[in-house]
């Protein structure tokens, strides 16, 4: 699935399951559990509280060494 560039500047909403599912679905099946854990942990500890979608992708790249999804 390609990312929706219109979402790049929108804030990631930790309280919305569809937000988590959208981001997780952008990555290969082999890495989805890792992405899910990173999102869950980041939401719980407040790390990604005011992150845009783009900043979330950049965090995933930094922490998991996964490429930013293409648009």
C-alpha positions in Angstrom: 0.0 0.0 0.0 1.3 3.5 -0.8 1.1 6.2 1.7 -1.3 9.1 1.3 0.9 12.2 1.2 -2.1 14.3 2.2 -1.7 12.7 5.6 2.0 13.6 6.0 1.3 16.9 7.8 -1.6 15.6 9.9 -1.0 14.6 13.5 -0.9 10.9 14.2 -3.8 10.1 16.6 -2.8 7.5 19.1 -6.4 6.9 20.2 -7.6 5.9 16.8 -7.0 2.2 15.9 -7.5 3.0 12.2 -4.5 5.3 12.4 -2.3 2.5 13.8 -3.7 0.0 11.2 -3.0 2.5 8.3 0.6 3.0 9.3 1.3 -0.7 10.1 -0.2 -1.6 6.7 2.3 0.5 4.9 5.1 -1.9 5.8 5.8 -5.5 4.7 4.2 -8.3 6.7 7.6 -9.3 8.1 7.9 -5.9 9.9 4.4 -5.1 10.9 4.7 -6.5 14.4 7.8 -4.4 15.0 6.0 -1.3 13.7 3.0 -2.0 15.8 5.1 -2.3 18.9 6.9 0.9 18.2 3.6 2.8 17.7 2.1 1.2 20.9 5.2 2.0 23.0 5.5 5.5 21.5 1.9 6.3 22.3 2.1 4.9 25.8 5.2 6.8 26.8 4.1 10.0 24.9 7.1 9.9 22.5 4.9 10.4 19.4 2.1 12.4 21.0 2.3 15.4 18.7 4.1 13.7 15.8 2.8 14.2 12.2 2.5 11.1 10.1 5.7 12.0 8.3 7.6 12.3 11.6 6.2 8.9 12.6 7.6 7.4 9.4 11.0 9.0 10.1 11.0 7.6 13.6 10.3 4.1 12.2 13.2 4.6 9.8 15.5 5.7 12.6 14.5 3.0 15.1 13.7 0.0 12.9 15.8 0.9 9.8 12.8 0.6 7.6 12.4 2.9 4.6 9.8 5.7 4.6 6.8 4.4 2.6 6.6 5.7 -0.9 3.7 7.8 -1.9 
